Each structure stands twice: as C-alpha cells, then as structure tokens.
Amino acid sequence: MSFGPATTLENEFVRLEPLSDSHTGDLTEAVKEGELWRAWHTSVPAPDSMADAVRSRLAAGERGEIVPWTIIDVTSGRAIGMSSYLHLEPANRRLEIGSTWIGRAHPEVEPVAGKDADSASPRMVRITVRDTGPGIAPEALEHVLERFYRTPDAEKVHTPGTGLGLAIAHELAQANGGRIEIHSPDRDGVIATLVAPAVTAESNEIPPHGV
C-alpha cells in the first residue's frame, strides 16, 4: 500500500490538493489575518518564513516522509491552509494527519439549534471529515465519545489505541460551547463533525467558556 503521491480531495467547502510552490503567495496572505503564527497552541509559519515552510514540506514529501497538502477554499479558489499525512506506515496501513493549520475563509454558519438566527446567540461553524473505512455499528455509536471506549471490531483486530482521542476532543469542544457529532450511515465509513461557535470579524470575541 502506498500513501503518495497526494491526489485531490474535495467537498462543498474545501479542496485538498498536493502542495506546490505556487500556493506560497496565498498561504502567506492566509496567515496574516489574525496573525496566526503567534498562536500559542500550535506552530504556524510566519509570513516571512512561509516560502521556507512550503519548501521544507515539499522536500519531506520527496523523501517519502510525509504527503503534503494545501487546503483550498472552494468559494474563493485561494489556498487558506496546509495539512500532511505523517508517520507513514504502509505495511500496517497506518498514518497520522497533522501539521494542519487553516486561515479565515468563508465558513458556512448556522444558528444554534432551537435559537432564533437573529438573536444574540453565537453562530456555529461545522467542519466535517469523512473516511471510507468499515464504519461503526449502530449499538457502538452511542458510546464512541466515552473515555476508554473501543468498539468490539477494534478490539477484535487489535487496532492500536486507548479510546481517548474522540472523548478528549469532544470534551474540549463542549468546554468551548461546541460538540462533536459522529455518524456511520449504513456502516459505510464514519462522518465526524465538529460544531463550534464562530468568532465573527465584527465582534472578534472569544466564544463562551473559551479556554
């Protein structure tokens, strides 16, 4: 099994395509709004080091260490972020997705369920990821956000893990006024959605319960 070279993946909001030098200009502009490189919780290239960061990822891709992606905003057609497949283990059909950052684009928003869209309630951003794996049985779905829960299928084939990742992500989302939703229609893969309060350019306020 091979994890590269990168192909193109797309949904109605974003397109992931192989990283190239031609994306450097857009990516430089994407980090400027909000000064993303100053974020304390992750590492984002500064505008003056973006070209080096792109070249570094491309070089790592050529060495077979990672598969680098550019995140394209479908609405504008501009590059707004980067991501990578990391720690590639073709023999075990495993990889990690990381070194991801995304700038402000034009996110789809929705009112909080049960609230008037014209009220002062925060609007919500939905970020959805879907895989093409075996899915999750209906009886297991209600437990996947619990700490240390592992599906019977994962235990049966000895899939590595502790059952903490989704639970911690969900708790962090809840602490910031959001949630994670997990669906597996007809066990045809898994659809994971992060629903979180939007920080508008007009208010620039931190969502309720922000940490």
Order of alpha helices (4+ residues) and beta strands (2+ residues): beta-beta-alpha-alpha-beta-beta-beta-beta-beta-alpha-alpha-alpha-beta-beta
